[in-house]
């Protein structure tokens, strides 16, 4: 093999390597773009999930407040009923003593 043939062979190999490196760089850029899109999508998904969770927690808190109000009204009503029962028991006891 002559020096010229050897140089041509080396040039061909270097050209092939440069093409492969260029292909790798192109693929790397595409992968970076894909990763960037995935990150953006993930951030949007996380943001949407946070919003949904916050809304659900807020709804649960509101429901708890409503239930608390209902429980307070029930307790108040029971206290009035207890007071009336106490009065009726005293009246009944008084009437029994009179008889």
N, CA, C and O of each residue as an XYZ file, in Angstrom:
396
protein
N       0.850     -1.163      0.000
C       0.000      0.000      0.000
C       0.901      1.233      0.000
O       1.843      1.339      0.786
N       0.596      2.125     -0.870
C       1.408      3.334     -1.001
C       0.953      4.370     -0.002
O      -0.111      4.255      0.605
N       1.780      5.383      0.155
C       1.440      6.456      1.085
C       0.154      7.154      0.670
O      -0.664      7.524      1.513
N      -0.014      7.327     -0.605
C      -1.207      7.994     -1.115
C      -2.449      7.176     -0.781
O      -3.449      7.724     -0.318
N      -2.388      5.868     -1.014
C      -3.533      5.001     -0.709
C      -3.830      5.013      0.791
O      -4.988      5.031      1.211
N      -2.768      5.002      1.581
C      -2.929      5.046      3.024
C      -3.592      6.359      3.456
O      -4.477      6.352      4.311
N      -3.174      7.466      2.878
C      -3.779      8.759      3.190
C      -5.236      8.825      2.762
O      -6.079      9.371      3.474
N      -5.529      8.259      1.582
C      -6.915      8.229      1.105
C      -7.777      7.372      2.025
O      -8.921      7.720      2.318
N      -7.229      6.265      2.472
C      -7.949      5.389      3.399
C      -8.192      6.108      4.730
O      -9.294      6.055      5.276
N      -7.169      6.772      5.242
C      -7.315      7.540      6.479
C      -8.321      8.674      6.314
O      -9.129      8.935      7.206
N      -8.263      9.347      5.160
C      -9.218     10.421      4.896
C     -10.640      9.884      4.866
O     -11.555     10.511      5.401
N     -10.825      8.743      4.251
C     -12.152      8.115      4.185
C     -12.635      7.751      5.583
O     -13.803      7.964      5.911
N     -11.746      7.202      6.409
C     -12.112      6.823      7.779
C     -12.446      8.067      8.620
O     -13.422      8.073      9.370
N     -11.631      9.111      8.486
C     -11.887     10.347      9.223
C     -13.208     10.961      8.780
O     -13.968     11.456      9.612
N     -13.489     10.935      7.485
C     -14.756     11.459      6.966
C     -15.923     10.676      7.541
O     -16.933     11.263      7.928
N     -15.792      9.341      7.601
C     -16.849      8.496      8.176
C     -17.044      8.827      9.654
O     -18.176      8.915     10.129
N     -15.946      9.010     10.374
C     -16.039      9.339     11.793
C     -16.714     10.697     11.977
O     -17.552     10.857     12.864
N     -16.352     11.675     11.142
C     -16.973     12.997     11.237
C     -18.466     12.926     10.970
O     -19.249     13.605     11.635
N     -18.872     12.106      9.997
C     -20.298     11.944      9.701
C     -21.019     11.311     10.888
O     -22.118     11.722     11.261
N     -20.374     10.299     11.473
C     -20.994      9.632     12.622
C     -21.106     10.593     13.808
O     -22.119     10.607     14.507
N     -20.070     11.389     14.031
C     -20.109     12.380     15.115
C     -21.212     13.403     14.836
O     -21.940     13.793     15.749
N     -21.335     13.830     13.601
C     -22.391     14.784     13.246
C     -23.759     14.163     13.492
O     -24.654     14.835     14.005
N     -23.937     12.902     13.138
C     -25.208     12.198     13.384
C     -25.479     12.110     14.892
O     -26.604     12.315     15.348
N     -24.430     11.803     15.646
C     -24.592     11.704     17.096
C     -24.989     13.058     17.674
O     -25.863     13.132     18.538
N     -24.354     14.124     17.205
C     -24.697     15.466     17.686
C     -26.138     15.816     17.344
O     -26.849     16.403     18.161
N     -26.569     15.457     16.141
C     -27.955     15.717     15.730
C     -28.926     14.952     16.634
O     -29.920     15.506     17.102
N     -28.627     13.690     16.869
C     -29.488     12.878     17.738
C     -29.478     13.410     19.164
O     -30.505     13.403     19.842
N     -28.324     13.869     19.614
C     -28.226     14.430     20.953
C     -29.098     15.685     21.073
O     -29.780     15.869     22.081
N     -29.080     16.532     20.071
C     -29.922     17.732     20.090
C     -31.399     17.347     20.118
O     -32.198     17.955     20.830
N     -31.749     16.319     19.328
C     -33.138     15.857     19.319
C     -33.527     15.326     20.697
O     -34.633     15.578     21.175
N     -32.614     14.590     21.332
C     -32.895     14.052     22.661
C     -33.039     15.179     23.679
O     -33.897     15.109     24.559
N     -32.216     16.207     23.572
C     -32.333     17.351     24.467
C     -33.698     18.018     24.310
O     -34.336     18.397     25.292
N     -34.130     18.153     23.062
C     -35.442     18.762     22.806
C     -36.547     17.898     23.408
O     -37.483     18.413     24.020
N     -36.433     16.581     23.230
C     -37.432     15.669     23.798
C     -37.448     15.759     25.318
O     -38.517     15.796     25.928
N     -36.279     15.795     25.926
C     -36.194     15.896     27.383
C     -36.800     17.215     27.848
O     -37.510     17.260     28.852
N     -36.519     18.277     27.121
C     -37.085     19.582     27.472
C     -38.612     19.542     27.403
O     -39.292     20.070     28.284
N     -39.144     18.919     26.359
C     -40.603     18.791     26.236
C     -41.171     17.963     27.377
O     -42.223     18.292     27.925
N     -40.470     16.884     27.736
C     -40.937     16.044     28.840
C     -40.941     16.824     30.151
O     -41.877     16.712     30.942
N     -39.892     17.613     30.377
C     -39.836     18.416     31.599
C     -40.973     19.424     31.628
O     -41.624     19.607     32.657
N     -41.210     20.079     30.491
C     -42.306     21.054     30.427
C     -43.643     20.365     30.686
O     -44.486     20.877     31.423
N     -43.825     19.196     30.071
C     -45.062     18.442     30.279
C     -45.208     18.013     31.722
O     -46.303     18.053     32.283
N     -44.103     17.603     32.323
C     -44.142     17.179     33.712
C     -44.481     18.351     34.620
O     -45.254     18.205     35.567
N     -43.904     19.514     34.334
C     -44.205     20.691     35.145
C     -45.677     21.071     35.030
O     -46.316     21.423     36.021
N     -46.211     20.998     33.807
C     -47.639     21.309     33.621
C     -48.499     20.294     34.372
O     -49.493     20.650     35.005
N     -48.096     19.013     34.290
C     -48.844     17.967     34.979
C     -48.788     18.178     36.486
O     -49.807     18.076     37.168
N     -47.595     18.474     37.010
C     -47.457     18.721     38.438
C     -48.289     19.924     38.860
O     -48.936     19.900     39.907
N     -48.274     20.956     38.062
C     -49.042     22.155     38.381
C     -50.536     21.850     38.390
O     -51.262     22.291     39.281
N     -50.990     21.091     37.389
C     -52.410     20.734     37.321
C     -52.794     19.865     38.516
O     -53.850     20.051     39.120
N     -51.919     18.911     38.848
C     -52.209     18.038     39.983
C     -52.243     18.831     41.283
O     -53.106     18.593     42.127
N     -51.315     19.772     41.456
C     -51.325     20.606     42.648
C     -52.617     21.396     42.740
O     -53.221     21.493     43.808
N     -53.039     21.959     41.620
C     -54.281     22.732     41.597
C     -55.464     21.844     41.964
O     -56.323     22.238     42.752
N     -55.505     20.644     41.391
C     -56.609     19.736     41.689
C     -56.603     19.324     43.155
O     -57.654     19.276     43.795
N     -55.428     19.030     43.682
C     -55.342     18.635     45.090
C     -55.761     19.787     45.992
O     -56.496     19.586     46.959
N     -55.301     20.988     45.682
C     -55.681     22.155     46.486
C     -57.193     22.358     46.441
O     -57.815     22.631     47.467
N     -57.784     22.224     45.250
C     -59.240     22.376     45.130
C     -59.968     21.313     45.955
O     -60.960     21.609     46.621
N     -59.473     20.079     45.909
C     -60.129     19.005     46.660
C     -59.979     19.203     48.159
O     -60.921     18.964     48.914
N     -58.809     19.637     48.593
C     -58.611     19.906     50.021
C     -59.517     21.051     50.461
O     -60.111     21.001     51.538
N     -59.621     22.074     49.630
C     -60.503     23.196     49.953
C     -61.959     22.717     50.056
O     -62.691     23.130     50.956
N     -62.367     21.851     49.135
C     -63.739     21.324     49.177
C     -63.955     20.499     50.443
O     -65.004     20.597     51.079
N     -62.962     19.688     50.806
C     -63.082     18.908     52.038
C     -63.175     19.818     53.265
O     -63.961     19.562     54.178
N     -62.381     20.865     53.279
C     -62.430     21.809     54.399
C     -63.796     22.479     54.467
O     -64.369     22.609     55.549
N     -64.323     22.905     53.318
C     -65.647     23.532     53.292
C     -66.711     22.561     53.781
O     -67.600     22.941     54.543
N     -66.623     21.301     53.342
C     -67.592     20.288     53.768
C     -67.493     20.062     55.276
O     -68.506     19.884     55.953
N     -66.280     20.070     55.790
C     -66.081     19.910     57.224
C     -66.698     21.080     57.986
O     -67.304     20.884     59.039
N     -66.547     22.282     57.466
C     -67.145     23.455     58.114
C     -68.667     23.362     58.109
O     -69.314     23.670     59.110
N     -69.234     22.938     56.990
C     -70.690     22.789     56.909
C     -71.155     21.737     57.909
O     -72.141     21.939     58.619
N     -70.429     20.595     57.963
C     -70.796     19.535     58.907
C     -70.667     20.029     60.349
O     -71.481     19.684     61.206
N     -69.649     20.832     60.605
C     -69.474     21.399     61.949
C     -70.671     22.279     62.317
O     -71.173     22.209     63.439
N     -71.124     23.103     61.376
C     -72.297     23.959     61.627
C     -73.538     23.117     61.898
O     -74.319     23.417     62.801
N     -73.709     22.067     61.113
C     -74.868     21.182     61.308
C     -74.794     20.524     62.683
O     -75.793     20.446     63.398
N     -73.600     20.053     63.045
C     -73.434     19.419     64.359
C     -73.742     20.407     65.476
O     -74.369     20.038     66.469
N     -73.317     21.641     65.330
C     -73.604     22.664     66.343
C     -75.102     22.892     66.477
O     -75.612     23.020     67.590
N     -75.813     22.943     65.354
C     -77.276     23.126     65.418
C     -77.942     21.933     66.100
O     -78.875     22.102     66.885
N     -77.459     20.728     65.796
C     -78.031     19.521     66.423
C     -77.782     19.543     67.925
O     -78.679     19.238     68.711
N     -76.562     19.903     68.324
C     -76.228     19.968     69.750
C     -77.091     21.011     70.449
O     -77.582     20.780     71.554
N     -77.273     22.152     69.805
C     -78.105     23.205     70.378
C     -79.544     22.720     70.545
O     -80.174     22.960     71.575
N     -80.052     22.041     69.529
C     -81.421     21.517     69.595
C     -81.546     20.470     70.700
O     -82.532     20.457     71.438
N     -80.554     19.598     70.813
C     -80.584     18.587     71.873
C     -80.547     19.224     73.260
O     -81.209     18.750     74.184
N     -79.772     20.300     73.402
C     -79.717     20.985     74.690
C     -81.076     21.588     75.044
O     -81.497     21.548     76.200
N     -81.764     22.151     74.032
C     -83.112     22.695     74.295
C     -84.073     21.572     74.672
O     -84.892     21.728     75.577
N     -83.969     20.448     73.979
C     -84.854     19.311     74.288
C     -84.568     18.797     75.696
O     -85.493     18.478     76.442
N     -83.292     18.716     76.058
C     -82.927     18.267     77.409
C     -83.497     19.210     78.456
O     -84.004     18.779     79.492
N     -83.408     20.491     78.173
C     -83.947     21.464     79.125
C     -85.451     21.290     79.274
O     -85.976     21.353     80.386
N     -86.137     21.075     78.177
C     -87.590     20.875     78.239
C     -87.929     19.593     78.984
O     -88.883     19.544     79.760
N     -87.131     18.549     78.737
C     -87.374     17.280     79.441
C     -87.163     17.467     80.940
O     -87.936     16.954     81.749
N     -86.113     18.204     81.309
C     -85.861     18.461     82.731
C     -87.048     19.188     83.360
O     -87.479     18.847     84.462
N     -87.573     20.189     82.656
C     -88.734     20.928     83.172
C     -89.925     19.996     83.305
O     -90.630     20.017     84.313
N     -90.147     19.172     82.277
C     -91.278     18.236     82.337
C     -91.105     17.223     83.462
O     -92.082     16.847     84.109
N     -89.863     16.774     83.704
C     -89.632     15.836     84.805
C     -89.922     16.488     86.150
O     -90.501     15.868     87.042
N     -89.519     17.731     86.283
C     -89.802     18.434     87.550
C     -91.303     18.627     87.730
O     -91.830     18.440     88.827
N     -91.996     19.004     86.646
C     -93.456     19.180     86.747
C     -94.129     17.853     87.080
O     -95.052     17.808     87.894
N     -93.668     16.775     86.452
C     -94.244     15.465     86.695
C     -93.987     15.042     88.144
O     -94.879     14.513     88.808
N     -92.771     15.275     88.630
C     -92.448     14.933     90.011
C     -93.308     15.761     90.960
O     -93.776     15.245     91.975
N     -93.518     17.016     90.650
C     -94.338     17.896     91.481
C     -95.783     17.403     91.493
O     -96.424     17.365     92.543
N     -96.285     17.030     90.333
C     -97.671     16.551     90.231
C     -97.809     15.243     91.006
O     -98.837     15.033     91.650
N     -96.810     14.354     90.968
C     -96.878     13.090     91.686
C     -96.896     13.332     93.209
O     -97.563     12.604     93.945
N     -96.180     14.331     93.664
C     -96.149     14.638     95.092
C     -97.492     15.162     95.569
O     -97.923     14.889     96.689
N     -98.143     15.919     94.699
C     -99.441     16.505     95.043
C    -100.481     15.409     95.169
O    -101.353     15.498     96.033
N    -100.423     14.385     94.344
C    -101.455     13.351     94.352
C    -101.295     12.562     95.579
O    -102.056     11.623     95.813
